[in-house]
Amino acid sequence: MDGIIDLLTNNNILLFIVYFILLLIVILIIYKIKKKYYANFGEAIVFRKLKQLYNKNDYPYIKNIILPINDEAYAYYDAIVFGNKYFYIIEIKNHKGYLKIDEVDDWVYSDNSEQHSFINPFYELEVKKHILNRYIEIDKARIIEITVYNKQTKPVGKKGHNHLINVSQLKSLINHYEKNPDISTIPPKVVEEKGNYLLDIDVKKRNIRKKVISDLKNQRVKR
């Protein structure tokens, strides 16, 4: 061991190589950590916007909720916002890089050498809208679907009539709908009842919830 240390100390080239390798290892670790937790940071920005809406306009919201479809299938919602006139389903996309979007087909994410496709969130939201309406039973026109991306995302393609917005536009879009003079206000008691009911049927048992989330993540990877 002493001989190896002496060799490294007395040989600048070998010492440089060792430092260089250590630097690469540190960079790789930082990259892995950043990639793993980037989604959480992106979601935190969206939830901060929703909290501001709640504090200013009293629009309550629930996040990370799992609703049963049947005995074996579940639907995961990033957030559901309860406005005075509409309910909003929020789907959060945290891709860093180019995002090729389409009204109908799958979307493709690309960042440097990485590329993968996943199911169209517009389609997902339409399905989640029907599932949500099974439980809250209101006019479907009162449920607005919104896909939110972060500043690091560069969408390319046509979104059609669907709501695909930057996180900075979230508050203004919701406020735009809430100012609609032709739509009546939902009674606060009804909003409270609907929200509490969803919380009651959310998958609460920890062992079940962990398995459901794991299954949902595997499904997304396969897509």
C-alpha positions as CSV (number, residue, x, y, z in Angstrom):
1,M,0.0,0.0,0.0
2,D,2.8,2.4,0.9
3,G,4.5,1.7,-2.4
4,I,1.3,2.6,-4.3
5,I,0.9,5.8,-2.4
6,D,4.6,6.7,-3.1
7,L,4.1,5.9,-6.7
8,L,1.0,8.2,-7.0
9,T,2.7,11.0,-5.1
10,N,5.8,10.9,-7.2
11,N,4.1,10.5,-10.5
12,N,2.1,13.6,-11.5
13,I,0.5,11.9,-14.5
14,L,-0.9,9.1,-12.4
15,L,-2.1,11.6,-9.8
16,F,-3.8,13.6,-12.5
17,I,-5.5,10.5,-13.8
18,V,-6.8,9.5,-10.3
19,Y,-8.2,13.0,-9.7
20,F,-9.8,13.0,-13.1
21,I,-11.5,9.7,-12.5
22,L,-12.7,10.9,-9.1
23,L,-14.1,14.1,-10.8
24,L,-16.0,12.0,-13.3
25,I,-17.4,9.9,-10.6
26,V,-18.6,13.0,-8.7
27,I,-20.2,14.4,-11.9
28,L,-21.9,11.2,-12.6
29,I,-23.4,11.0,-9.1
30,I,-24.6,14.6,-9.3
31,Y,-26.2,13.9,-12.7
32,K,-28.0,10.8,-11.3
33,I,-29.3,12.6,-8.3
34,K,-30.4,15.6,-10.3
35,K,-32.2,13.4,-12.8
36,K,-33.9,11.4,-10.1
37,Y,-35.2,14.4,-8.1
38,Y,-35.8,16.8,-11.0
39,A,-39.5,15.7,-11.3
40,N,-40.0,16.4,-7.6
41,F,-38.6,19.9,-7.9
42,G,-40.7,20.5,-11.0
43,E,-43.9,19.4,-9.2
44,A,-43.0,21.6,-6.2
45,I,-43.1,24.7,-8.5
46,V,-46.6,23.8,-9.7
47,F,-47.8,23.1,-6.2
48,R,-46.4,26.5,-5.1
49,K,-48.6,28.2,-7.8
50,L,-51.6,26.2,-6.6
51,K,-50.9,27.3,-3.0
52,Q,-50.8,30.9,-4.2
53,L,-54.2,30.5,-5.9
54,Y,-55.6,29.0,-2.7
55,N,-54.3,31.8,-0.5
56,K,-55.5,34.5,-2.9
57,N,-58.7,33.1,-4.3
58,D,-59.6,30.3,-1.8
59,Y,-59.4,27.6,-4.5
60,P,-58.6,24.4,-2.5
61,Y,-56.7,21.6,-4.1
62,I,-55.6,18.0,-3.5
63,K,-52.4,16.5,-4.9
64,N,-51.0,13.0,-5.5
65,I,-54.3,11.3,-5.3
66,I,-55.0,7.8,-6.5
67,L,-58.6,6.8,-7.4
68,P,-59.7,3.2,-8.0
69,I,-61.0,2.4,-11.4
70,N,-61.9,-1.1,-10.4
71,D,-60.5,-3.8,-8.1
72,E,-57.3,-4.1,-10.1
73,A,-56.8,-0.7,-11.8
74,Y,-56.1,2.8,-10.5
75,A,-55.8,6.4,-11.8
76,Y,-53.2,8.7,-10.5
77,Y,-53.8,12.5,-10.4
78,D,-51.0,15.0,-9.9
79,A,-53.5,17.6,-8.7
80,I,-57.2,18.4,-8.7
81,V,-58.1,22.1,-8.1
82,F,-61.6,23.1,-6.9
83,G,-62.5,26.5,-8.3
84,N,-65.7,28.5,-7.7
85,K,-67.0,27.5,-11.2
86,Y,-64.8,24.7,-12.5
87,F,-62.8,21.8,-11.3
88,Y,-59.3,21.4,-12.8
89,I,-57.3,18.2,-13.4
90,I,-53.6,19.1,-13.5
91,E,-51.1,16.8,-15.3
92,I,-47.5,17.8,-14.6
93,K,-44.7,17.1,-17.2
94,N,-41.1,17.7,-16.0
95,H,-39.1,16.8,-19.0
96,K,-35.9,18.8,-19.5
97,G,-35.3,19.2,-23.2
98,Y,-37.4,18.9,-26.3
99,L,-40.9,17.5,-26.1
100,K,-42.5,16.5,-29.4
101,I,-46.2,16.8,-28.8
102,D,-49.2,15.6,-30.8
103,E,-53.0,15.9,-30.5
104,V,-53.5,12.1,-30.8
105,D,-50.3,10.1,-31.0
106,D,-47.7,9.4,-28.3
107,W,-45.3,12.1,-27.3
108,V,-41.5,11.9,-27.7
109,Y,-39.1,13.3,-25.2
110,S,-35.5,13.9,-26.2
111,D,-32.5,15.3,-24.3
112,N,-29.0,14.9,-25.8
113,S,-28.6,11.2,-26.6
114,E,-31.7,10.1,-24.6
115,Q,-35.1,9.6,-26.2
116,H,-38.3,7.9,-25.2
117,S,-42.0,8.0,-26.0
118,F,-44.9,7.9,-23.6
119,I,-48.7,7.9,-23.8
120,N,-50.4,11.2,-24.9
121,P,-51.3,13.1,-21.7
122,F,-54.3,14.7,-23.5
123,Y,-55.7,11.2,-23.9
124,E,-54.8,10.3,-20.3
125,L,-56.6,13.4,-19.0
126,E,-59.7,12.6,-21.0
127,V,-59.8,9.2,-19.4
128,K,-59.1,10.6,-15.9
129,K,-61.9,13.1,-16.5
130,H,-64.4,10.3,-17.0
131,I,-63.1,8.4,-14.0
132,L,-63.2,11.5,-11.8
133,N,-66.8,12.2,-12.8
134,R,-67.9,8.8,-11.6
135,Y,-67.1,10.0,-8.1
136,I,-68.1,13.7,-8.1
137,E,-71.0,13.5,-10.6
138,I,-71.1,17.0,-12.0
139,D,-71.4,18.4,-15.5
140,K,-68.3,17.3,-17.4
141,A,-68.1,20.7,-19.0
142,R,-67.2,21.9,-15.5
143,I,-64.0,19.8,-15.5
144,I,-61.1,21.4,-17.2
145,E,-58.0,19.4,-18.2
146,I,-54.6,21.1,-18.0
147,T,-51.1,19.8,-18.9
148,V,-48.4,21.9,-17.3
149,Y,-44.7,21.9,-18.3
150,N,-41.7,23.7,-16.8
151,K,-39.4,26.3,-18.1
152,Q,-36.8,23.7,-19.0
153,T,-39.2,22.0,-21.4
154,K,-39.3,23.0,-25.1
155,P,-42.6,21.7,-26.7
156,V,-42.6,21.2,-30.4
157,G,-45.8,20.3,-32.4
158,K,-49.5,21.0,-32.4
159,K,-51.6,20.9,-29.2
160,G,-55.0,21.5,-30.9
161,H,-57.7,22.7,-28.5
162,N,-56.0,21.1,-25.5
163,H,-54.5,23.1,-22.7
164,L,-50.7,22.7,-22.7
165,I,-49.1,25.6,-20.8
166,N,-46.0,26.7,-19.0
167,V,-46.2,26.7,-15.3
168,S,-46.0,30.5,-15.3
169,Q,-49.4,30.5,-17.1
170,L,-51.3,28.3,-14.7
171,K,-52.8,30.9,-12.5
172,S,-53.9,33.2,-15.3
173,L,-55.6,30.3,-17.1
174,I,-57.6,29.2,-14.1
175,N,-58.5,32.8,-13.3
176,H,-59.6,33.2,-16.9
177,Y,-62.1,30.3,-16.5
178,E,-63.3,31.5,-13.1
179,K,-64.2,34.9,-14.6
180,N,-66.6,33.4,-17.0
181,P,-69.8,35.4,-16.4
182,D,-72.1,32.8,-18.1
183,I,-71.3,30.1,-15.6
184,S,-72.9,29.9,-12.2
185,T,-70.9,29.4,-9.0
186,I,-70.7,26.0,-7.4
187,P,-72.0,26.2,-3.8
188,P,-69.0,26.0,-1.4
189,K,-70.8,23.2,0.5
190,V,-70.9,21.1,-2.6
191,V,-67.2,21.8,-3.3
192,E,-66.3,20.7,0.3
193,E,-68.4,17.6,0.0
194,K,-66.8,16.6,-3.3
195,G,-63.3,17.2,-2.1
196,N,-63.7,15.3,1.1
197,Y,-65.3,12.4,-0.7
198,L,-62.3,12.1,-3.0
199,L,-60.0,12.2,0.0
200,D,-62.0,9.4,1.6
201,I,-61.7,7.1,-1.4
202,D,-58.0,7.9,-2.0
203,V,-55.8,4.8,-1.6
204,K,-54.7,5.5,1.9
205,K,-53.2,2.2,3.2
206,R,-49.4,2.6,2.9
207,N,-48.6,-0.9,1.7
208,I,-51.3,-0.7,-1.0
209,R,-50.4,2.8,-2.0
210,K,-46.7,2.0,-2.4
211,K,-47.6,-1.0,-4.7
212,V,-50.0,1.1,-6.7
213,I,-47.5,3.9,-7.3
214,S,-44.8,1.3,-8.2
215,D,-47.2,-0.3,-10.7
216,L,-48.1,3.0,-12.3
217,K,-44.4,4.0,-12.6
218,N,-43.7,0.7,-14.3
219,Q,-46.6,1.2,-16.7
220,R,-45.2,4.7,-17.7
221,V,-41.7,3.3,-18.2
222,K,-43.1,0.6,-20.5
223,R,-44.9,3.2,-22.5
